[in-house]
Each structure stands twice: as structure tokens, then as C-alpha cells.
Amino acid sequence: MTANTPLLITFGIYLAVVVLIGFIAWRSTKTFDDYILGGRSLGPWVVALAAGASDMSGWLLMGLPGAMYVGGLSESWIAIGLILGAFANWKWIAGPLRVYTERAGDALTIPDFFTNRFADHDRLLRVLSALVILVFFAVYCASGVVAGARLFESVFGLSYTEALWWGAGATIIYTLVGGFLAVSWTDTLQAGLMFFALLLAPSIILMNNGGFDATVDVVRNFDAARLDWLGGGTIGFVGVLSALAWGLGYFGQPHILARFMAADSVRTIPKARWIGMTWMILCLAGSLGVGFFGIAYFANHPGAAGPVNDNAERVFIELASLLFNPWVAGVLLSAILAAVMSTLSCQLLVCSSVMTEDFYRGFLRPAASQRELVWAGRISVALIALLALWLARDPDSRVLGLVSYAWAGFGAAFGPVVILSLFWQRMTRNGALAGIVLGAVTVIAWKLIAVDQFGSALYEIVPGFIIATLGIIIVSRLDREPPQEIQAMHQQVRQSLRETGY
């Protein structure tokens, strides 16, 4: 598909709006706290929709529909796992993290929180967790760049290399300029656009197929295995477990946890939870619907299936261009860009906060002024963006594969540490170190050896999460008890949460 005037105008307007929001946010960004965490001022709608938009990324409109198109109903287990994990994250992690990060030295980043929570005077936790964030987010950011490049490549007929730069350009600008407020405000806009696209697109595809029953009949005749929740026997217990295990990743994602930390009050969290979960369930259902209904559409129109058969992650793009008026198609395709930009921007910002707060101010310039820190953060955004562009230079990159690896890395390295640090008073600094190291190393080793060499179907987050949890418990039990002031802070946080209903 090549770009036409409606598409060019629609994309142009959208990009202009998000860049404008970035410059508006610039005027409200006075301190480094504003740039990194928005001054902890977000209300329930912004917290919920920004968390959702930053979570889903281009995976929601490209990776997941593509997986459903290829694998059928068996790919729904991922969505079920994500819903369960997200709800647990909102229910049991969001409120305690909001309170604890404020009490623990008003921590602005996850490494900052770990350092203050465990009184890590040697700052080993800060360095280690910051390095894990930079390594895995480099891969995660690259996945966002790949998704944006695929979109610009398809819509505007650009080469992959040109599409890389165009796809990431606007995101880099408004993140660099406006910081956390720009990212959160644009995420809210982008969440609305994604919601609209994922309600409208599957509805029109279904109508074009002749209704739900007709769609199921076509899929059954085309490939009955795609109606089987176990993939016609190709997906067993391990496959289902691996798909559901995606939900474990939520507990360790810094870009999602940052939204909880930025809420204006812990009392905001319950309302934000229901807003966020409603948005998520409907968007995931729409995403899966696009992929599943697309099976029937292209079975009925095999002559149009070429681009999708070459790369299933284009299924939403191709259906939008084939079935909708160019102006509406432009809005729908802008939703893919919204999904990509929302996640990429917050990931860039988290990396920037780590480089600035945990390295620049933590080690090089402890007395740096607020203005200096803001500009250090902006420079960091640019550096991380360039690294992500370099990692995404391979035109054969696949969004889902990149996301699953980074998601597992964060989930295993940080998830058990975050959970136990919030609820277990006996946890120690050395236990946290063990958890981060074991989680990250297990994910990398399992991916390289068990998955790539021996073909294991078990998603690497499962062994990583289990081994990290055991490591934290064993090392903490063998270690001396935490200092009295740390135990007292933990008790105060728990009391504060009980007073607010947690």
C-alpha cells in the first residue's frame, strides 16, 4: 500500500498534535521531579489510560493480531494471562508502591526505591538494577522502533531504513522536550485512539465476513486447528503455562510501575484500576478479533493475502487499508502509531531517568541543579533513542519476539523483588541483589540454551521468576535482619495502607 492524500493529512495532523502536547508540557516542567515523574500529580483517568497505553505498545495492533491470525484461538491464552497479571498488579502492587516510594526518600525511579528501601549505602542495588533496565529496555525500545518502521514502510512506501527514522522521530521530540507530563498526556490521547480503532475495526471486518457464525464456518473449513484452544494438539500444558505466564511480567515492568508512582494519591488507585482494566479487556478482545476475523476475510479473498502471508504482523494494516475509507483508514493506522509511540516514549523516559538519577546525579554530579538534571535527562533520551534505532536496523526483526524477551527479563529480574519488598519485612539488600541477578541471568541463559538450542517451549519468565523468588527468600533468611529503621519504615507503610483500605 502506498500513501495517499488522506493518509498523509491524517498522520500529519496526529504527529503535529503530539509534538504540540510535548511543547505545552515543556512549560509545566520546571524540576527534574516534573520531568521524570510529573510531580506525582496524575489523576485516575490519566494514570489508568497512560498505564494501559504504555503497556500495550505496537504489539497490541501488530504482534497479537498477527499471532492470532497464524495460530488461531490458542493465542488467546496470552491475553488471558495478561488480564490476570494486570489485575493483580493494580490490586496488590499499585497502592503499596505509590505509598512506599514516597516514604522511601521520595524515590523517583525503581533503582532509587530499591536503594532507599534496603538502605543500600554501597549503592550496588542502584547500579545493578539500573544496568538491567538499560539492557532490557534497549531491546524493548528497539521493538517499538521496529513496529513504527513497519507502519511507515507499509503506509508511505518507504525503505525500512528511512521508515526507522520517520517512525521514531516524533516520539523522540515530544519525549525529549516535554518529559513525563508530555508522555502521560499523549498516552491518554493515544489510549483513546487505540480504543476506538480496536472497537471499530473488528466490527467492520466481522460485518464484511457475513457475521460471527459465517466467520467461524469459514475458519473451520480453511483450517479447523485454528478453532482449537490447544492448537490442534500442538500446544500442550507447557504452551498454555507459558502463555499465561506473560501475566507475571507486570510486576517488574518499570514503565508501568512508574505510572503507579506518579498517581496524585493512593486513593486514586482503585478508580484507576477499574478504568484501566475495562480499557485493557476491550482492547485485547478487539485485537484478537482482528486477527481471528482476518483469517476468514483472507480465506475468502486469497488474492489480497500476499502481504499478510509474508508477515502476519501486517494483518491490521492490510485490513484497515482494504475495508475502510482512506480518511478512516488513516485514523485506524494512526492508532498503530499511537500504540508504538506511547510505549516507546515512556521507555525512553525510564531509561533517561535511570541514566540521570542513578548514574549522573548518583555518581558524577550529586550537587547538580534541577535545570542541569532536566537537560541531562533530555540528552539521555536522545542517546537511548539512537541505540534503539541501531538495534532495530535489521529489516527482518519481529515485534513479538523482541517484546517477549524484554518482558521476561524485567518480569523475572524485578517482579519478585518488587513484590517481596512491599510485603516482606524480613527481606534484605543481599536478597534483593540475588533476586535481580538470578532473574536476569536465568532469563538470558534459558533463552540462549533451553529455547534456542534445545527447543524448549517453556517461556523463560517461568524459570526466571521461580529461581529469583527462591534466591531472595534463601539469601534473606541466611542474611542478618534488616536495620531497625528499615523495619520501622516498612511497618509505617503497612499502617498507612491499612488506613486507606489496602
C-alpha positions as CSV (number, residue, x, y, z in Angstrom):
1,M,0.0,0.0,0.0
2,T,1.3,3.5,-0.8
3,A,0.3,6.6,0.9
4,N,-2.5,8.8,-0.4
5,T,-3.5,12.3,0.5
6,P,-6.0,11.4,3.3
7,L,-3.4,9.2,5.0
8,L,-0.7,11.9,4.7
9,I,-3.0,14.5,6.2
10,T,-4.3,12.2,9.0
11,F,-0.8,11.2,10.0
12,G,0.5,14.7,9.7
13,I,-2.3,16.1,12.0
14,Y,-1.7,13.4,14.6
15,L,2.0,13.9,14.7
16,A,1.6,17.6,14.9
17,V,-0.8,17.2,17.9
18,V,1.5,15.0,19.9
19,V,4.5,17.3,19.3
20,L,2.4,20.3,20.3
21,I,1.5,18.5,23.6
22,G,5.2,18.0,24.2
23,F,5.9,21.7,23.9
24,I,2.9,22.5,26.2
25,A,4.2,20.1,28.8
26,W,7.6,21.8,28.5
27,R,6.1,24.9,30.0
28,S,4.9,22.9,33.1
29,T,8.3,21.1,33.5
30,K,10.4,23.1,36.0
31,T,12.2,20.5,38.0
32,F,13.7,17.1,37.5
33,D,10.9,15.6,39.5
34,D,8.5,17.1,37.0
35,Y,10.5,15.8,34.1
36,I,10.7,12.2,35.4
37,L,7.5,11.7,37.4
38,G,5.3,14.6,36.7
39,G,5.4,15.8,40.3
40,R,3.2,12.9,41.4
41,S,0.1,14.8,40.1
42,L,-1.7,12.3,37.8
43,G,-5.5,11.7,38.4
44,P,-7.2,8.3,37.9
45,W,-8.1,8.7,34.2
46,V,-4.5,9.7,33.2
47,V,-2.9,7.0,35.5
48,A,-5.2,4.3,34.1
49,L,-5.0,5.2,30.4
50,A,-1.3,6.1,30.4
51,A,-0.5,2.8,32.2
52,G,-2.6,0.9,29.6
53,A,-1.2,2.7,26.5
54,S,2.4,2.4,27.8
55,D,1.9,-1.3,28.5
56,M,0.5,-2.5,25.2
57,S,2.7,-0.9,22.5
58,G,2.6,-1.8,18.8
59,W,2.3,-5.4,20.0
60,L,-1.4,-4.8,20.6
61,L,-2.1,-3.9,17.0
62,M,0.6,-5.8,15.2
63,G,2.1,-8.6,17.2
64,L,-1.0,-10.0,18.8
65,P,-3.3,-9.9,15.8
66,G,-0.6,-11.5,13.8
67,A,-0.2,-14.3,16.3
68,M,-3.9,-14.9,16.3
69,Y,-4.0,-14.9,12.5
70,V,-1.3,-17.6,12.4
71,G,-2.2,-19.6,15.5
72,G,-5.9,-19.1,16.0
73,L,-7.7,-19.3,19.3
74,S,-4.7,-20.9,21.0
75,E,-3.0,-17.5,21.1
76,S,-5.8,-16.2,23.3
77,W,-4.1,-17.7,26.4
78,I,-1.6,-14.8,26.2
79,A,-4.4,-12.3,26.6
80,I,-5.9,-14.2,29.5
81,G,-2.6,-14.3,31.2
82,L,-2.1,-10.6,30.7
83,I,-5.5,-9.7,32.1
84,L,-5.0,-11.8,35.2
85,G,-1.5,-10.3,35.7
86,A,-2.6,-6.7,35.1
87,F,-5.5,-7.0,37.6
88,A,-3.2,-8.5,40.3
89,N,-0.7,-5.7,39.6
90,W,-3.4,-3.0,40.0
91,K,-4.9,-4.7,43.0
92,W,-1.9,-5.6,45.1
93,I,1.1,-3.7,43.8
94,A,-0.1,-0.2,42.7
95,G,-1.2,1.2,46.0
96,P,1.6,-0.1,48.2
97,L,4.2,1.0,45.6
98,R,2.7,4.5,45.5
99,V,3.0,4.9,49.3
100,Y,6.3,3.1,49.7
101,T,8.2,5.1,47.0
102,E,7.1,8.4,48.6
103,R,8.1,7.2,52.1
104,A,11.4,5.7,50.9
105,G,13.2,9.0,50.3
106,D,10.6,10.2,47.7
107,A,12.1,7.7,45.2
108,L,11.8,8.8,41.5
109,T,13.0,5.5,39.9
110,I,12.8,1.8,40.7
111,P,16.6,1.7,41.4
112,D,16.1,4.7,43.7
113,F,13.3,2.9,45.5
114,F,15.4,-0.3,46.0
115,T,18.3,1.7,47.3
116,N,16.3,3.6,49.9
117,R,14.1,0.6,50.8
118,F,17.1,-1.5,51.7
119,A,19.4,1.2,53.0
120,D,22.0,0.2,50.3
121,H,24.8,2.6,51.2
122,D,27.2,0.8,48.8
123,R,24.7,1.6,46.0
124,L,25.1,-1.9,44.5
125,L,21.4,-2.2,44.1
126,R,21.2,1.1,42.3
127,V,23.9,0.2,39.8
128,L,22.7,-3.4,39.2
129,S,19.0,-2.6,38.7
130,A,19.9,0.4,36.5
131,L,22.1,-1.8,34.3
132,V,19.3,-4.3,33.9
133,I,16.8,-1.6,33.0
134,L,19.2,-0.2,30.3
135,V,20.0,-3.6,28.8
136,F,16.4,-4.9,28.6
137,F,14.9,-1.5,27.7
138,A,17.3,-1.1,24.8
139,V,15.7,-4.3,23.4
140,Y,12.2,-3.2,24.3
141,C,12.7,0.2,22.7
142,A,14.0,-1.5,19.6
143,S,10.7,-3.4,19.4
144,G,8.8,-0.1,19.4
145,V,11.1,1.3,16.7
146,V,10.5,-1.9,14.6
147,A,6.8,-1.6,14.9
148,G,6.8,2.1,13.9
149,A,9.1,1.3,10.9
150,R,6.8,-1.4,9.7
151,L,3.9,1.0,9.8
152,F,5.7,3.8,7.9
153,E,7.1,1.2,5.5
154,S,3.6,-0.1,4.6
155,V,1.8,3.2,4.6
156,F,4.3,5.5,2.9
157,G,6.2,3.0,0.7
158,L,9.5,3.9,2.4
159,S,12.5,1.7,2.6
160,Y,12.9,0.1,6.0
161,T,15.9,2.3,6.9
162,E,14.0,5.5,6.1
163,A,10.9,4.2,7.9
164,L,13.0,3.7,11.1
165,W,13.9,7.4,11.4
166,W,10.4,8.7,10.4
167,G,8.7,6.3,12.8
168,A,10.7,7.3,15.8
169,G,11.2,11.0,15.1
170,A,8.1,12.5,16.6
171,T,8.3,10.3,19.7
172,I,11.8,11.3,20.4
173,I,10.9,15.0,20.0
174,Y,7.9,15.2,22.4
175,T,9.6,12.9,25.0
176,L,12.8,14.9,24.9
177,V,11.0,18.2,25.2
178,G,8.1,17.6,27.5
179,G,9.2,14.7,29.7
180,F,6.8,12.7,31.9
181,L,3.8,15.1,31.5
182,A,4.1,15.1,27.8
183,V,4.3,11.3,27.8
184,S,1.4,10.8,30.1
185,W,-0.9,13.4,28.3
186,T,-0.1,11.9,24.9
187,D,-0.6,8.4,26.3
188,T,-4.1,9.3,27.4
189,L,-4.9,10.6,23.9
190,Q,-3.3,7.6,22.3
191,A,-5.2,5.2,24.6
192,G,-8.5,6.7,23.3
193,L,-7.4,6.3,19.7
194,M,-6.4,2.7,20.2
195,F,-9.7,2.0,21.9
196,F,-11.6,3.5,19.0
197,A,-9.6,1.5,16.5
198,L,-10.0,-1.8,18.3
199,L,-13.7,-1.5,18.6
200,L,-14.4,-0.3,15.1
201,A,-12.0,-2.5,13.1
202,P,-13.2,-6.0,14.2
203,S,-16.8,-4.9,14.0
204,I,-16.5,-3.9,10.3
205,I,-14.4,-7.0,9.4
206,L,-17.0,-9.2,11.0
207,M,-19.8,-7.5,9.1
208,N,-17.8,-7.9,5.9
209,N,-17.4,-11.6,6.6
210,G,-21.2,-12.0,7.0
211,G,-21.4,-12.3,10.7
212,F,-19.9,-14.4,13.5
213,D,-21.3,-17.7,12.5
214,A,-20.3,-17.3,8.9
215,T,-16.8,-16.3,10.0
216,V,-16.4,-19.4,12.2
217,D,-17.6,-21.6,9.4
218,V,-15.0,-20.2,7.0
219,V,-12.2,-20.6,9.6
220,R,-13.3,-24.2,10.2
221,N,-13.3,-25.1,6.6
222,F,-10.0,-23.2,6.0
223,D,-8.1,-24.6,9.0
224,A,-10.0,-26.3,11.8
225,A,-7.0,-26.3,14.1
226,R,-7.3,-22.5,14.4
227,L,-10.6,-23.1,16.3
228,D,-8.8,-25.3,18.8
229,W,-7.7,-23.7,22.1
230,L,-4.8,-26.1,22.1
231,G,-3.9,-25.5,18.5
232,G,-5.0,-28.9,17.3
233,G,-2.8,-30.6,19.8
234,T,0.3,-28.6,19.1
235,I,0.1,-26.6,22.3
236,G,0.1,-28.7,25.5
237,F,0.3,-27.9,29.2
238,V,3.7,-26.2,28.8
239,G,2.4,-24.0,26.0
240,V,-0.6,-22.9,27.9
241,L,1.5,-22.2,31.0
242,S,4.0,-20.2,29.0
243,A,1.2,-18.0,27.6
244,L,-0.5,-17.4,30.9
245,A,3.0,-16.6,32.4
246,W,3.0,-13.4,30.4
247,G,1.0,-12.0,33.3
248,L,3.9,-12.5,35.7
249,G,5.8,-9.8,33.7
250,Y,3.6,-7.0,35.0
251,F,5.1,-7.0,38.5
252,G,8.5,-5.9,37.1
253,Q,7.9,-3.5,34.3
254,P,9.5,-0.1,35.2
255,H,7.5,1.9,32.7
256,I,4.2,0.6,34.1
257,L,5.2,0.8,37.8
258,A,6.2,4.5,37.1
259,R,2.6,5.3,36.4
260,F,1.6,4.0,39.8
261,M,4.3,6.0,41.5
262,A,3.1,9.2,39.7
263,A,-0.5,9.0,41.0
264,D,-1.6,12.1,42.9
265,S,-2.7,9.9,45.9
266,V,-3.1,6.2,46.8
267,R,-6.8,6.8,46.9
268,T,-6.7,7.4,43.1
269,I,-5.6,3.8,42.5
270,P,-8.9,1.9,42.9
271,K,-10.8,4.1,40.4
272,A,-7.9,4.0,38.1
273,R,-7.8,0.2,38.3
274,W,-11.3,-0.3,37.0
275,I,-10.8,2.3,34.2
276,G,-7.6,0.6,33.2
277,M,-8.9,-2.9,33.3
278,T,-12.0,-2.1,31.3
279,W,-9.9,-0.4,28.7
280,M,-7.5,-3.3,28.6
281,I,-10.1,-6.1,28.3
282,L,-11.9,-4.4,25.5
283,C,-8.7,-3.6,23.6
284,L,-7.3,-7.1,23.9
285,A,-10.7,-8.5,22.7
286,G,-10.6,-6.2,19.7
287,S,-7.0,-7.1,18.9
288,L,-7.7,-10.8,19.0
289,G,-10.9,-10.2,16.9
290,V,-8.9,-8.5,14.2
291,G,-6.6,-11.5,13.9
292,F,-9.3,-14.1,14.1
293,F,-11.8,-12.4,11.7
294,G,-8.9,-11.7,9.4
295,I,-8.4,-15.5,8.9
296,A,-11.9,-15.7,7.4
297,Y,-11.5,-12.5,5.4
298,F,-8.3,-13.6,3.6
299,A,-9.6,-17.1,3.2
300,N,-12.5,-15.5,1.2
301,H,-10.1,-13.1,-0.6
302,P,-6.9,-15.1,-1.2
303,G,-5.7,-12.7,-3.8
304,A,-5.3,-10.0,-1.1
305,A,-3.5,-12.2,1.4
306,G,0.0,-11.9,0.0
307,P,1.4,-9.2,2.3
308,V,-0.1,-10.9,5.4
309,N,1.2,-14.3,4.5
310,D,4.7,-12.7,4.1
311,N,4.4,-11.1,7.5
312,A,1.3,-11.8,9.7
313,E,2.0,-8.7,11.8
314,R,0.6,-6.6,8.9
315,V,-2.9,-8.1,9.3
316,F,-4.4,-5.0,10.9
317,I,-2.6,-2.6,8.5
318,E,-3.9,-4.5,5.4
319,L,-7.4,-4.9,6.6
320,A,-7.7,-1.2,7.5
321,S,-6.5,-0.2,4.0
322,L,-8.8,-2.7,2.2
323,L,-12.0,-2.2,4.1
324,F,-12.1,1.5,5.1
325,N,-12.4,4.8,3.5
326,P,-8.9,6.4,3.3
327,W,-9.8,9.0,5.9
328,V,-11.0,6.4,8.4
329,A,-8.1,4.1,7.5
330,G,-5.8,7.0,8.3
331,V,-7.3,7.2,11.8
332,L,-7.0,3.5,12.3
333,L,-3.4,3.3,11.2
334,S,-2.7,6.3,13.4
335,A,-3.8,4.1,16.3
336,I,-0.9,1.8,15.5
337,L,1.4,4.7,15.6
338,A,-0.2,5.8,18.9
339,A,0.4,2.3,20.4
340,V,4.0,2.4,19.3
341,M,4.7,6.0,20.4
342,S,3.0,5.6,23.8
343,T,5.2,2.6,24.9
344,L,8.4,3.9,23.2
345,S,8.1,7.3,24.8
346,C,7.7,6.0,28.4
347,Q,10.5,3.5,27.9
348,L,12.8,6.2,26.7
349,L,11.9,8.3,29.7
350,V,12.5,5.5,32.2
351,C,16.0,4.9,30.6
352,S,16.6,8.6,30.8
353,S,15.6,8.7,34.5
354,V,18.0,5.8,35.2
355,M,20.9,7.4,33.4
356,T,20.3,10.8,35.0
357,E,19.1,10.0,38.5
358,D,21.0,6.7,39.1
359,F,24.3,7.4,37.3
360,Y,24.7,11.1,36.5
361,R,23.4,12.5,39.8
362,G,24.1,9.4,41.8
363,F,27.8,9.2,41.0
364,L,29.0,12.1,38.8
365,R,27.2,15.3,39.9
366,P,25.4,14.8,43.3
367,A,25.0,18.6,43.6
368,A,23.7,19.2,40.0
369,S,21.0,21.8,39.7
370,Q,17.4,21.0,38.7
371,R,17.9,22.7,35.3
372,E,21.1,20.7,34.7
373,L,19.4,17.4,35.6
374,V,16.5,18.1,33.2
375,W,18.9,18.7,30.3
376,A,20.9,15.6,31.3
377,G,17.6,13.7,31.0
378,R,16.9,15.1,27.6
379,I,20.4,14.2,26.3
380,S,19.9,10.7,27.8
381,V,16.6,10.3,25.8
382,A,18.5,11.1,22.6
383,L,21.3,8.6,23.4
384,I,18.9,5.8,24.2
385,A,16.9,6.5,21.1
386,L,20.0,6.2,18.9
387,L,20.8,2.9,20.5
388,A,17.3,1.6,19.9
389,L,17.5,2.7,16.2
390,W,20.8,0.8,15.8
391,L,19.4,-2.4,17.4
392,A,16.3,-2.2,15.2
393,R,18.3,-1.9,11.9
394,D,17.6,-5.5,10.9
395,P,14.6,-5.4,8.5
396,D,13.7,-9.0,9.5
397,S,13.0,-8.0,13.1
398,R,9.8,-9.3,14.6
399,V,7.9,-7.3,17.2
400,L,6.5,-10.1,19.3
401,G,9.9,-11.9,19.7
402,L,11.7,-8.7,20.8
403,V,8.9,-7.8,23.3
404,S,8.6,-11.3,24.8
405,Y,12.3,-11.4,25.6
406,A,12.4,-7.9,27.2
407,W,9.1,-8.6,29.0
408,A,10.5,-11.8,30.6
409,G,13.8,-10.0,31.6
410,F,12.0,-7.3,33.6
411,G,9.4,-9.7,35.0
412,A,11.9,-12.1,36.4
413,A,14.6,-9.6,37.4
414,F,12.3,-7.1,39.2
415,G,9.0,-8.8,39.7
416,P,9.9,-10.9,42.7
417,V,12.0,-8.1,44.2
418,V,9.1,-5.6,43.9
419,I,6.5,-8.0,45.4
420,L,8.6,-9.1,48.4
421,S,10.0,-5.7,49.1
422,L,6.4,-4.4,49.5
423,F,5.1,-7.2,51.7
424,W,8.0,-9.0,53.4
425,Q,9.7,-7.0,56.2
426,R,12.5,-9.6,56.6
427,M,13.8,-9.2,53.0
428,T,17.3,-7.9,52.9
429,R,19.6,-5.9,50.5
430,N,21.5,-9.0,49.6
431,G,18.3,-10.9,49.0
432,A,17.3,-8.2,46.5
433,L,20.6,-8.4,44.8
434,A,20.3,-12.2,44.5
435,G,16.8,-11.9,43.0
436,I,17.8,-9.4,40.3
437,V,20.9,-11.3,39.3
438,L,19.3,-14.7,39.3
439,G,16.2,-13.5,37.5
440,A,18.1,-11.7,34.7
441,V,20.7,-14.4,34.3
442,T,18.1,-17.2,34.2
443,V,16.1,-15.5,31.5
444,I,19.1,-14.9,29.3
445,A,20.5,-18.4,29.9
446,W,17.1,-20.1,29.3
447,K,16.6,-18.2,26.1
448,L,20.0,-18.9,24.7
449,I,20.3,-22.6,25.8
450,A,16.9,-24.2,26.6
451,V,14.9,-22.3,23.9
452,D,17.3,-21.6,21.1
453,Q,19.5,-24.7,21.4
454,F,17.1,-27.4,22.7
455,G,13.7,-26.0,21.5
456,S,12.1,-25.8,24.9
457,A,8.5,-24.4,24.7
458,L,8.6,-23.1,28.3
459,Y,8.7,-19.2,28.3
460,E,11.8,-18.0,30.0
461,I,9.9,-15.9,32.5
462,V,8.7,-19.0,34.3
463,P,12.1,-20.4,35.5
464,G,13.4,-16.9,35.9
465,F,10.6,-15.8,38.2
466,I,10.8,-19.0,40.3
467,I,14.5,-19.1,40.7
468,A,14.6,-15.3,41.5
469,T,12.0,-15.8,44.2
470,L,13.8,-18.7,45.8
471,G,17.0,-16.8,45.7
472,I,15.5,-13.8,47.5
473,I,14.0,-15.9,50.2
474,I,17.1,-18.1,50.8
475,V,19.6,-15.3,50.8
476,S,17.4,-13.1,53.0
477,R,16.9,-15.9,55.5
478,L,20.7,-16.6,55.7
479,D,21.4,-12.8,56.0
480,R,21.2,-10.7,59.1
481,E,17.9,-9.0,59.8
482,P,17.4,-5.5,58.2
483,P,18.3,-2.4,60.2
484,Q,15.6,-1.3,62.7
485,E,14.9,1.9,60.8
486,I,14.1,0.0,57.7
487,Q,11.8,-2.3,59.6
488,A,10.1,0.7,61.2
489,M,9.6,2.3,57.8
490,H,8.0,-0.9,56.5
491,Q,5.6,-1.0,59.4
492,Q,4.7,2.6,58.9
493,V,3.9,2.0,55.2
494,R,1.7,-1.0,56.1
495,Q,-0.1,1.0,58.7
496,S,-0.7,3.8,56.2
497,L,-2.1,1.3,53.7
498,R,-4.4,-0.2,56.2
499,E,-5.8,3.3,57.0
500,T,-6.6,3.8,53.3
501,G,-8.2,0.4,52.9
502,Y,-5.4,-1.7,51.4
